[in-house]
Amino acid sequence: MWNRSTISLLALGLIHAGFVSVAKGQDNVTNATAPHAPPGYVLIEEDQWHKLADEPDRHMGRARESFLMEDTRTAAAELRKAAVHVKIAAGHATGRGKAALLRSEHELEHTARRVGEGAVRSVEELDLASARALHALSDYQYINAAEAWRKREARLAGQYMRAAANNLERAAARTDATMRAATAVVVKDSRLISGRLVEGTGFVIDEVGAGIEAIGHQLERVGTAVLPRTPPR
């Protein structure tokens, strides 16, 4: 069984989705004992995976821009690329995190199909699907941050905490001014703490726990504004 701290993530369909750069750098992995990806997969080291944390939001942003320019083909393709990232995260999540990510992956695919068919008339539908996916990703990353911190894996906790804060802020961008302002305060504090954790210096144990807890509480608040009342058909 591979140790979680060294296991490579198996990313399904990234090459076909257009993430060619993700596969690069694997050629020098020649150790016979190292994990190998089955056909159709690429291997991504966990530390490298954190560098892709911003990719879903980038693809959703490109989808939005393309939709506003009436380029529905590109908009749909970008939404599907975002859905791939959400699907990969779901593959490594459990419990509520897994369920939420799978719902968001389905919604992004559903929205992409509707965009491609010309059935989406307002950019608001894209914005809401994006907000829900970002909220699900943030919640998944928050859970991982809390678990890593419980094990006192400071650097990993910091990486997940930073990703959770970033995606929480992006999800809240689709809410009202009061919610955005409250989220900004939590995110600012979270970034300071996560930076110290990643650097390995200057963090206070009680502050880390409180910071992670604050993200959890704000996730609940933002969720009341962006989560769907009924699943997409």
RODO-2510 file (C-alpha; in nm, 4 decimals, decimal comma):
residues 233
     n   res          X          Y          Z
     1     m     0,0000     0,0000     0,0000
     2     w     0,1385     0,3402    -0,0921
     3     n     0,1956     0,5918     0,1871
     4     r    -0,0413     0,8896     0,1555
     5     s     0,2379     1,1442     0,1895
     6     t     0,4254     1,0029    -0,1104
     7     i     0,1477     0,8563    -0,3233
     8     s     0,1038     0,9992    -0,6710
     9     l    -0,2456     1,1048    -0,7669
    10     l    -0,4043     0,9195    -1,0552
    11     a    -0,5617     1,1789    -1,2839
    12     l    -0,8136     1,0398    -1,5308
    13     g    -0,8418     1,1898    -1,8754
    14     l    -0,6234     1,4949    -1,8227
    15     i    -0,4415     1,4572    -2,1523
    16     h    -0,7650     1,4230    -2,3462
    17     a    -0,9049     1,7260    -2,1649
    18     g    -0,6138     1,9362    -2,2848
    19     f    -0,3836     1,9254    -1,9821
    20     v    -0,0793     1,8138    -2,1778
    21     s     0,1614     1,9969    -1,9474
    22     v     0,0493     1,7856    -1,6532
    23     a     0,1943     1,4726    -1,8089
    24     k     0,5372     1,6276    -1,8600
    25     g     0,8079     1,5494    -1,6096
    26     q     0,7035     1,1866    -1,5765
    27     d     0,9701     1,0531    -1,8151
    28     n     1,2391     1,0439    -1,5466
    29     v     1,0334     0,8279    -1,3101
    30     t     1,2197     0,5018    -1,3667
    31     n     1,2238     0,3452    -1,0202
    32     a     1,0736    -0,0014    -1,0536
    33     t     0,9127     0,0366    -0,7107
    34     a     0,7477     0,3679    -0,7964
    35     p     0,3738     0,3684    -0,8720
    36     h     0,2806     0,3531    -1,2389
    37     a    -0,0356     0,4834    -1,4000
    38     p    -0,2646     0,2470    -1,5888
    39     p    -0,3508     0,3267    -1,9534
    40     g    -0,5519     0,6470    -1,9842
    41     y    -0,4131     0,7987    -1,6647
    42     v    -0,1241     1,0249    -1,5715
    43     l     0,0584     1,0370    -1,2382
    44     i     0,0757     1,3632    -1,0445
    45     e     0,2744     1,3900    -0,7231
    46     e     0,0687     1,5344    -0,4388
    47     d     0,2991     1,8359    -0,4003
    48     q     0,2576     1,9073    -0,7725
    49     w    -0,1193     1,8658    -0,7522
    50     h    -0,1413     2,1650    -0,5178
    51     k     0,0058     2,3785    -0,7956
    52     l    -0,3041     2,2972    -1,0018
    53     a    -0,5464     2,4166    -0,7328
    54     d    -0,6285     2,7319    -0,9302
    55     e    -0,6966     2,5500    -1,2578
    56     p    -1,0713     2,4849    -1,2082
    57     d    -1,1377     2,8551    -1,1502
    58     r    -0,9269     2,9483    -1,4534
    59     h    -1,1286     2,7183    -1,6772
    60     m    -1,4562     2,8473    -1,5359
    61     g    -1,3397     3,2029    -1,5961
    62     r    -1,2500     3,1211    -1,9560
    63     a    -1,5873     2,9540    -1,9995
    64     r    -1,7583     3,2701    -1,8770
    65     e    -1,5559     3,4946    -2,1081
    66     s    -1,6228     3,2676    -2,4058
    67     f    -1,9943     3,2534    -2,3286
    68     l    -2,0164     3,6335    -2,3171
    69     m    -1,8390     3,6427    -2,6543
    70     e    -2,1006     3,3928    -2,7838
    71     d    -1,8343     3,1260    -2,8352
    72     t    -2,0417     2,8453    -2,6897
    73     r    -1,8136     2,5703    -2,8182
    74     t    -1,5134     2,7003    -2,6224
    75     a    -1,7297     2,7788    -2,3195
    76     a    -1,8568     2,4208    -2,3084
    77     a    -1,5063     2,2785    -2,3510
    78     e    -1,3706     2,4910    -2,0663
    79     l    -1,6521     2,3835    -1,8350
    80     r    -1,5710     2,0210    -1,9117
    81     k    -1,2049     2,0811    -1,8277
    82     a    -1,3099     2,2253    -1,4927
    83     a    -1,5307     1,9205    -1,4410
    84     v    -1,2282     1,6915    -1,4890
    85     h    -1,0510     1,8573    -1,1978
    86     v    -1,3604     1,8260    -0,9800
    87     k    -1,3923     1,4594    -1,0758
    88     i    -1,0307     1,3904    -0,9781
    89     a    -1,0835     1,5589    -0,6407
    90     a    -1,3957     1,3491    -0,5881
    91     g    -1,1896     1,0379    -0,6498
    92     h    -0,9776     1,1215    -0,3459
    93     a    -1,2573     1,2498    -0,1224
    94     t    -1,4834     1,0642     0,1174
    95     g    -1,8215     1,1189     0,2779
    96     r    -1,9886     1,4544     0,2316
    97     g    -1,6924     1,5950     0,0404
    98     k    -1,7109     1,3223    -0,2205
    99     a    -2,0877     1,3594    -0,2616
   100     a    -2,0665     1,7372    -0,3069
   101     l    -1,7844     1,7115    -0,5607
   102     l    -1,9675     1,4482    -0,7633
   103     r    -2,2789     1,6678    -0,7686
   104     s    -2,0712     1,9604    -0,8921
   105     e    -1,8951     1,7524    -1,1548
   106     h    -2,2352     1,6418    -1,2812
   107     e    -2,3654     1,9991    -1,2790
   108     l    -2,0657     2,1316    -1,4726
   109     e    -2,1063     1,8579    -1,7341
   110     h    -2,4798     1,9269    -1,7465
   111     t    -2,4191     2,3004    -1,7907
   112     a    -2,1548     2,2367    -2,0566
   113     r    -2,4008     2,0259    -2,2536
   114     r    -2,6699     2,2952    -2,2282
   115     v    -2,4214     2,5638    -2,3329
   116     g    -2,3168     2,3567    -2,6342
   117     e    -2,6806     2,3117    -2,7312
   118     g    -2,7463     2,6849    -2,7049
   119     a    -2,9956     2,6296    -2,4243
   120     v    -2,8277     2,8645    -2,1736
   121     r    -2,9520     3,2208    -2,2113
   122     s    -2,7890     3,3887    -1,9121
   123     v    -2,4359     3,3866    -1,7760
   124     e    -2,5895     3,3541    -1,4294
   125     e    -2,6342     2,9803    -1,4859
   126     l    -2,2603     2,9432    -1,5443
   127     d    -2,1823     3,1612    -1,2443
   128     l    -2,3955     2,9538    -1,0090
   129     a    -2,2558     2,6228    -1,1326
   130     s    -1,9048     2,7629    -1,0908
   131     a    -1,9777     2,8931    -0,7399
   132     r    -2,1111     2,5552    -0,6316
   133     a    -1,8111     2,3712    -0,7718
   134     l    -1,5688     2,6123    -0,6047
   135     h    -1,7564     2,5756    -0,2770
   136     a    -1,7347     2,1954    -0,3039
   137     l    -1,3622     2,2141    -0,3779
   138     s    -1,3074     2,4509    -0,0858
   139     d    -1,4953     2,2199     0,1497
   140     y    -1,2892     1,9216     0,0307
   141     q    -0,9677     2,1163     0,0817
   142     y    -1,0836     2,2381     0,4242
   143     i    -1,1486     1,8783     0,5336
   144     n    -0,8024     1,7778     0,4126
   145     a    -0,6444     2,0755     0,5893
   146     a    -0,8106     1,9784     0,9167
   147     e    -0,6994     1,6161     0,8790
   148     a    -0,3417     1,7115     0,7901
   149     w    -0,3257     1,9460     1,0875
   150     r    -0,4623     1,6748     1,3181
   151     k    -0,1613     1,4675     1,2095
   152     r     0,0615     1,7754     1,2506
   153     e     0,1596     1,7680     0,8844
   154     a     0,2104     2,1436     0,8888
   155     r     0,3163     2,2046     0,5292
   156     l     0,0389     1,9900     0,3844
   157     a    -0,2165     2,1533     0,6140
   158     g    -0,0969     2,4931     0,4942
   159     q    -0,1259     2,3986     0,1284
   160     y    -0,4793     2,2697     0,1713
   161     m    -0,5752     2,5660     0,3884
   162     r    -0,4532     2,8131     0,1272
   163     a    -0,6422     2,6321    -0,1504
   164     a    -0,9576     2,6187     0,0634
   165     a    -0,9372     2,9922     0,1342
   166     n    -0,8822     3,0814    -0,2311
   167     n    -1,1741     2,8733    -0,3560
   168     l    -1,3982     2,9956    -0,0731
   169     e    -1,3294     3,3542    -0,1793
   170     r    -1,4083     3,2696    -0,5408
   171     a    -1,7332     3,0988    -0,4451
   172     a    -1,8332     3,3985    -0,2324
   173     a    -1,7671     3,6319    -0,5264
   174     r    -2,1099     3,5233    -0,6566
   175     t    -2,2865     3,6349    -0,3347
   176     d    -2,3900     3,9719    -0,1909
   177     a    -2,1545     4,2403    -0,0626
   178     t    -2,2010     4,1495     0,3050
   179     m    -2,1108     3,7856     0,2452
   180     r    -1,8124     3,8833     0,0306
   181     a    -1,6826     4,1187     0,2992
   182     a    -1,7154     3,8603     0,5772
   183     t    -1,5452     3,5989     0,3608
   184     a    -1,2610     3,8367     0,2783
   185     v    -1,1762     3,8703     0,6486
   186     v    -1,1626     3,4930     0,6954
   187     v    -0,9613     3,4454     0,3773
   188     k    -0,7077     3,7125     0,4726
   189     d    -0,6390     3,5472     0,8091
   190     s    -0,6276     3,2024     0,6484
   191     r    -0,3660     3,3089     0,3960
   192     l    -0,1425     3,4468     0,6694
   193     i    -0,1658     3,1263     0,8716
   194     s    -0,1279     2,8971     0,5713
   195     g     0,1822     3,0866     0,4595
   196     r     0,3452     3,0287     0,7958
   197     l     0,2529     2,6608     0,7868
   198     v     0,4007     2,6133     0,4405
   199     e     0,7183     2,7960     0,5453
   200     g     0,7294     2,5957     0,8674
   201     t     0,7911     2,8941     1,0953
   202     g     0,5993     3,1527     1,2960
   203     f     0,2692     2,9729     1,3364
   204     v     0,0874     2,9327     1,6685
   205     i    -0,0900     2,6015     1,7268
   206     d    -0,4082     2,7570     1,8674
   207     e    -0,4264     3,0069     1,5809
   208     v    -0,4024     2,7310     1,3213
   209     g    -0,6904     2,5387     1,4730
   210     a    -0,9004     2,8540     1,4994
   211     g    -0,8151     2,9496     1,1416
   212     i    -0,9228     2,6150     1,0013
   213     e    -1,2407     2,6290     1,2082
   214     a    -1,3157     2,9771     1,0732
   215     i    -1,2990     2,8466     0,7177
   216     g    -1,5459     2,5738     0,8106
   217     h    -1,7947     2,8221     0,9575
   218     q    -1,7671     3,0550     0,6568
   219     l    -1,8139     2,7618     0,4198
   220     e    -2,1493     2,6973     0,5871
   221     r    -2,2524     3,0605     0,5463
   222     v    -2,1486     3,0846     0,1819
   223     g    -2,3161     2,7519     0,1177
   224     t    -2,6530     2,8954     0,2156
   225     a    -2,6164     3,1426    -0,0703
   226     v    -2,4780     2,9255    -0,3500
   227     l    -2,5772     2,5638    -0,2971
   228     p    -2,8530     2,4308    -0,5250
   229     r    -3,1990     2,3641    -0,3890
   230     t    -3,2576     2,0903    -0,6433
   231     p    -3,0001     1,8868    -0,8413
   232     p    -2,9714     1,9406    -1,2194
   233     r    -3,1541     1,6927    -1,4414
***
